[in-house]
Amino acid sequence: MLRGTLCRRSARLVPALGCLGSRQKHTLPDLPYDYGALEPHINAQIMQLHHSKHHAAYVNNLNVTEERYKEALAKGDVTTQVALQPALKFNGGGHINHTIFWTNLSPNGGGEPKGELLEAIKRDFGSFEKFKEKLTAVSVGVQGSGWGWLGFDQEQGRLRVAACSNQDPLQGTTGQLWKRKLLSGIMAKKPEGTRLHAGAAKKCISPT
């Protein structure tokens, strides 16, 4: 049931990266709530800036980079193809990660998760509190900006916490097959920043 629930939630995400041969442009996904819906935990100005400017920049840069990559493919320009791959990874990852992040927040979120997710957290981490400590510790260890993720590792059949530098996607960083990214502690450059951000986010994270 847990795998099925996670899969259904994944289906609601806007597809972040498509085939380079497709002419369809990536677009900024609409939020399922207003910018001010998460106050007082995350204020409307921060939400608007992060979504309409920060996330939008990843989308725009991804579209530009993909166009340049398709031109390089058509010309057989391998040097340019290789040179563009870091930009594809950075902007594509930024689009994927933020798209997932928005769907994990809810005006009606907060508190401990329930049902199978909570049982899986207890099974794999001991308790919800121990999970939060683990996520914070892993996120603090990221150099510069990065992400701390809780995901389901299909190969091991359990939940795992993983850290990703910059905008690296979870699966691209670990090389593992992940079913779904669940919760995140985001972009912290020092311990107090991680704790503050996680403290605000846990009030808004959807528990289901």
C-alpha positions as CSV (number, residue, x, y, z in Angstrom):
1,M,0.0,0.0,0.0
2,L,2.8,2.4,0.8
3,R,4.3,2.0,-2.7
4,G,0.9,2.5,-4.3
5,T,0.3,5.6,-2.3
6,L,3.6,7.1,-3.2
7,C,3.1,6.2,-6.9
8,R,-0.2,7.9,-7.0
9,R,1.2,11.1,-5.5
10,S,4.0,11.0,-8.0
11,A,1.5,11.0,-10.9
12,R,0.3,14.4,-9.7
13,L,3.6,16.0,-10.3
14,V,4.2,18.1,-13.4
15,P,6.6,16.2,-15.7
16,A,9.8,18.0,-15.2
17,L,12.1,16.7,-18.0
18,G,11.0,15.3,-21.3
19,C,12.6,14.1,-24.5
20,L,15.0,16.5,-26.0
21,G,13.4,15.8,-29.3
22,S,10.0,17.2,-28.1
23,R,9.1,20.7,-29.0
24,Q,7.1,21.2,-25.8
25,K,8.7,23.8,-23.5
26,H,9.0,23.2,-19.8
27,T,6.6,25.5,-17.8
28,L,6.5,26.8,-14.3
29,P,3.9,24.7,-12.4
30,D,1.1,26.5,-10.6
31,L,1.1,26.2,-6.9
32,P,-1.9,24.3,-5.4
33,Y,-2.3,27.1,-2.8
34,D,-1.9,30.9,-2.6
35,Y,1.5,32.5,-1.8
36,G,0.3,33.6,1.6
37,A,-1.4,30.2,2.5
38,L,1.6,29.0,4.5
39,E,1.9,32.0,6.8
40,P,3.0,32.6,9.5
41,H,5.5,29.7,8.9
42,I,6.6,30.8,5.4
43,N,5.6,34.3,4.4
44,A,4.0,35.3,1.1
45,Q,6.9,37.4,-0.1
46,I,9.4,34.5,0.3
47,M,7.0,32.1,-1.5
48,Q,6.4,34.4,-4.4
49,L,10.1,35.1,-4.8
50,H,11.1,31.5,-4.6
51,H,8.4,30.3,-7.0
52,S,7.9,33.1,-9.6
53,K,11.6,34.2,-9.7
54,H,13.9,31.4,-8.4
55,H,12.0,28.3,-9.8
56,A,11.1,30.2,-13.0
57,A,14.8,30.9,-13.6
58,Y,15.5,27.2,-13.6
59,V,12.6,26.6,-16.1
60,N,13.7,29.3,-18.5
61,N,17.4,28.3,-18.4
62,L,16.5,24.7,-18.9
63,N,14.5,25.6,-22.0
64,V,17.4,27.7,-23.4
65,T,20.0,25.0,-22.6
66,E,17.9,22.3,-24.3
67,E,17.5,24.3,-27.4
68,R,21.3,24.8,-27.6
69,Y,21.8,21.1,-26.9
70,K,19.4,20.1,-29.8
71,E,21.3,22.4,-32.1
72,A,24.6,20.8,-31.0
73,L,23.1,17.3,-31.7
74,A,22.0,18.3,-35.1
75,K,25.5,19.6,-35.9
76,G,27.3,16.7,-34.4
77,D,29.1,19.1,-32.1
78,V,30.1,16.8,-29.3
79,T,32.3,19.4,-27.6
80,T,29.3,21.7,-27.1
81,Q,27.1,18.7,-26.0
82,V,29.5,17.9,-23.3
83,A,29.9,21.5,-22.2
84,L,26.1,21.9,-21.9
85,Q,25.6,18.9,-19.7
86,P,26.3,20.6,-16.3
87,A,23.7,23.3,-17.2
88,L,21.2,20.6,-18.1
89,K,21.8,18.8,-14.8
90,F,21.7,22.0,-12.7
91,N,18.6,23.6,-14.3
92,G,16.8,20.3,-14.9
93,G,17.4,19.3,-11.3
94,G,16.3,22.7,-10.0
95,H,13.0,22.3,-11.9
96,I,12.5,18.7,-10.7
97,N,13.4,19.4,-7.1
98,H,11.2,22.5,-6.7
99,T,8.3,20.9,-8.5
100,I,8.4,18.1,-5.9
101,F,9.0,20.5,-3.0
102,W,5.8,22.6,-3.7
103,T,3.6,19.5,-3.7
104,N,5.0,18.5,-0.3
105,L,3.8,21.7,1.3
106,S,0.2,22.3,2.4
107,P,-1.8,24.9,4.4
108,N,-3.3,21.9,6.2
109,G,0.0,20.1,6.8
110,G,2.1,19.8,9.9
111,G,2.6,17.2,12.7
112,E,3.5,13.6,12.3
113,P,2.5,11.6,9.3
114,K,-0.1,8.9,9.7
115,G,-0.7,5.4,8.7
116,E,1.8,3.4,6.6
117,L,4.2,6.3,6.1
118,L,4.6,6.8,9.9
119,E,5.0,3.0,10.4
120,A,7.7,2.9,7.7
121,I,9.5,5.8,9.4
122,K,9.4,4.1,12.8
123,R,10.6,0.9,11.2
124,D,13.5,2.4,9.3
125,F,14.5,5.2,11.7
126,G,13.2,4.2,15.1
127,S,10.9,7.2,15.6
128,F,9.7,10.3,13.8
129,E,12.0,12.4,16.1
130,K,15.0,10.3,15.2
131,F,14.1,10.7,11.5
132,K,14.0,14.5,11.8
133,E,17.4,14.4,13.6
134,K,18.8,12.3,10.8
135,L,17.4,14.5,8.0
136,T,18.8,17.6,9.7
137,A,22.3,16.1,10.3
138,V,22.5,14.9,6.7
139,S,21.3,18.3,5.3
140,V,23.8,20.2,7.4
141,G,26.6,18.1,5.9
142,V,25.9,19.4,2.4
143,Q,28.6,21.8,1.2
144,G,27.1,25.1,0.0
145,S,23.5,24.9,-1.1
146,G,21.8,21.5,-1.4
147,W,18.9,19.3,-0.5
148,G,18.2,16.7,2.2
149,W,15.7,14.1,1.0
150,L,13.6,11.3,2.4
151,G,12.9,8.8,-0.3
152,F,11.9,5.2,-0.8
153,D,14.8,3.0,-2.1
154,Q,13.2,0.3,-4.1
155,E,16.4,-1.8,-4.2
156,Q,16.6,-2.0,-0.4
157,G,12.9,-1.9,0.2
158,R,13.1,0.9,2.8
159,L,13.0,4.6,3.4
160,R,16.4,6.4,3.3
161,V,17.7,9.9,3.9
162,A,20.1,11.2,1.3
163,A,21.9,14.5,0.7
164,C,22.2,16.1,-2.8
165,S,24.6,19.0,-3.6
166,N,23.4,22.0,-5.6
167,Q,20.3,21.0,-7.6
168,D,21.3,17.4,-8.2
169,P,18.2,15.2,-8.4
170,L,18.0,12.4,-5.8
171,Q,18.2,9.5,-8.2
172,G,21.0,11.1,-10.2
173,T,23.0,11.7,-7.1
174,T,22.7,8.2,-5.5
175,G,22.5,6.0,-8.6
176,Q,19.7,4.1,-6.8
177,L,16.2,3.6,-8.0
178,W,13.9,5.7,-5.9
179,K,10.1,5.4,-5.9
180,R,9.3,8.8,-4.6
181,K,10.8,11.8,-2.9
182,L,8.7,12.5,0.2
183,L,9.9,15.3,2.4
184,S,12.8,17.8,2.1
185,G,15.0,20.1,4.1
186,I,16.2,22.6,1.6
187,M,19.3,24.8,0.8
188,A,21.0,25.3,4.2
189,K,24.5,26.7,4.4
190,K,24.9,26.3,8.2
191,P,23.3,24.3,11.0
192,E,21.0,27.0,12.3
193,G,19.7,27.7,8.8
194,T,18.8,24.1,8.4
195,R,17.0,23.9,11.7
196,L,15.1,27.1,11.0
197,H,14.0,26.1,7.6
198,A,13.0,22.6,8.7
199,G,11.2,24.1,11.6
200,A,9.0,26.2,9.3
201,A,8.6,23.5,6.7
202,K,7.4,20.8,9.1
203,K,4.4,23.0,10.0
204,C,3.4,23.0,6.3
205,I,4.5,19.5,5.0
206,S,1.6,17.4,4.0
207,P,1.6,14.2,6.1
208,T,0.0,12.0,3.5
